[in-house]
Amino acid sequence: MTTAVSLRHHTTLQVGGEARQFVSAATCQQALHHAREARLQGLPLLVLGGGSNVLVCDAGFPGMVLRWQDRSLEILHQSSDGVHVKVGGGWVWDDWVAEAVKRDWTGLECLSGIPGQLGAAPIQNIGAYGQEVGQQIVACQVLEWESGVESRIAASECGFGYRDSRFKRDWKGRYLVTAVEFLLHPGQAPQLRYKELRQKMEGRPHTLQEVRATVLAIRRSKSMVWDPADPNHRSAGSFFVNPIVAADRAAQLAHDYPEMPKWPTADHNVKLSAAWLIEQAGFPKGWGQGPAGLSSNHVLALINRGNASAADLIDLAAEVRRGVHRRFAVTLQPEPEFIGFDRSVEELLA
Ligand SMILES: Cc1cc2nc3c(=O)[nH]c(=O)nc-3n(C[C@H](O)[C@H](O)[C@H](O)COP(=O)(O)OP(=O)(O)OC[C@H]3O[C@@H](n4cnc5c(N)ncnc54)[C@H](O)[C@@H]3O)c2cc1C
């Protein structure tokens, strides 16, 4: 066990203060031991993966941070339907995608290059380039902190939606995701749902390796892979999720701004492009003079230019959010989880 570890070094935004303790566990027994210790000391417990979807406050997190390290892989069943595989939550997500692609198991290739750990993937149902991880998940293996019971939750119970699941809502803080079961499809042709990806793949063989290489190249051009050599790299990816508004509100906006991108959702609402709203509200790529600004490659990524504080990022996020609201009366919601703050997200970004 180490004490007082700076979370700046464990998050991709590279801001934030210290955690009181930082521990790791590779078995449920070890995880429960740490949880008991935390309880005895009266410390809150936080599971941290790659720290790529969190914004840690400058005062830090006054508790114990636990990192899960199970990197197992077990084939549960293989048939003409596909391969049913259970994978430890401690895998680096992109290592697992590379492994699936190497084995010619179709289903995750468009999710190449997303930072973080596998155990975090179901939390916000990671998605990119027309795929969402929830589509391939059969079940999540979990450890319930309170009872110490290990169980299996079917994907149909997880409430997967756009960047959403029950792990973010009513189950928040309740479980450690120890492993995830996937159903993948050996040898099946990849589905290219995303226009830019289809265009870039034209004339090239539609193998999983090619799709993965193309997705990585597109992501790299937008500073959306973790690369310390890229000046835009200190980010949490997209800082705001695409807002979903009622159909009549979308119709009003479309009347005023016919060129506005919009996509209908399954429940008859309309998803708007947060990136488009931000740019139209007067915040172009690279915007901001201070230590925090917008990525010069991707307007949705708020970046730490090197010596930003969490407070700088909050100020920037609040300014962008207010600007979008002023222009379009649409309220952007942040994607990363805010850790250690004593005020709500709404108060912080007001
Ligand atoms: C450059 C960049 C690009 C990105 N691109 C995308 C993208 O295309 N699509 C996308 O969806 N996201 C994207 N993200 C966001 C992020 O990578 C994902 O949300 C990722 O799944 C977070 O994983 P993590 O291990 O870093 O989680 P962390 O940031 O460490 O944690 C996020 C949340 O998950 C919880 N958590 C983590 N591990 C576990 C576990 N084992 N059990 C229970 N809870 C857990 C944490 O407590 C926290 O609440 C991007 C981020 C960056 C920096």
The ligand as a Gaussian input file, in Angstrom:
#p B3LYP/6-31G(d) Opt

LIG

0 1
 C       -8.256000      10.593000     -25.489000
 C       -9.540000       9.987000     -24.986000
 C      -10.451000       9.469000     -25.879000
 C      -11.639000       8.895000     -25.429000
 N      -12.513000       8.401000     -26.337000
 C      -13.663000       7.817000     -25.933000
 C      -14.578000       7.285000     -26.889000
 O      -14.345000       7.303000     -28.090000
 N      -15.724000       6.731000     -26.431000
 C      -16.009000       6.647000     -25.097000
 O      -17.077000       6.119000     -24.758000
 N      -15.158000       7.145000     -24.171000
 C      -13.995000       7.719000     -24.553000
 N      -13.132000       8.248000     -23.637000
 C      -13.489000       8.197000     -22.203000
 C      -12.846000       7.020000     -21.439000
 O      -11.691000       6.547000     -22.078000
 C      -13.803000       5.842000     -21.248000
 O      -14.957000       6.253000     -20.572000
 C      -13.165000       4.688000     -20.460000
 O      -14.022000       3.577000     -20.425000
 C      -12.787000       5.071000     -19.033000
 O      -11.981000       4.030000     -18.529000
 P      -11.027000       4.253000     -17.298000
 O      -10.487000       2.919000     -16.917000
 O      -10.038000       5.302000     -17.590000
 O      -12.070000       4.737000     -16.210000
 P      -11.821000       5.818000     -15.045000
 O      -11.737000       7.164000     -15.660000
 O      -10.710000       5.373000     -14.183000
 O      -13.186000       5.688000     -14.251000
 C      -14.399000       6.109000     -14.847000
 C      -15.550000       5.609000     -13.954000
 O      -15.601000       4.184000     -13.979000
 C      -15.493000       3.645000     -12.667000
 N      -14.729000       2.387000     -12.770000
 C      -13.540000       2.209000     -13.384000
 N      -13.203000       0.896000     -13.344000
 C      -14.199000       0.252000     -12.697000
 C      -14.446000      -1.111000     -12.329000
 N      -13.598000      -2.101000     -12.623000
 N      -15.570000      -1.395000     -11.640000
 C      -16.460000      -0.432000     -11.301000
 N      -16.292000       0.870000     -11.636000
 C      -15.176000       1.202000     -12.320000
 C      -14.782000       4.712000     -11.867000
 O      -15.073000       4.597000     -10.489000
 C      -15.372000       5.984000     -12.483000
 O      -16.671000       6.170000     -11.945000
 C      -11.927000       8.839000     -24.049000
 C      -10.992000       9.371000     -23.130000
 C       -9.818000       9.931000     -23.606000
 C       -8.816000      10.479000     -22.619000

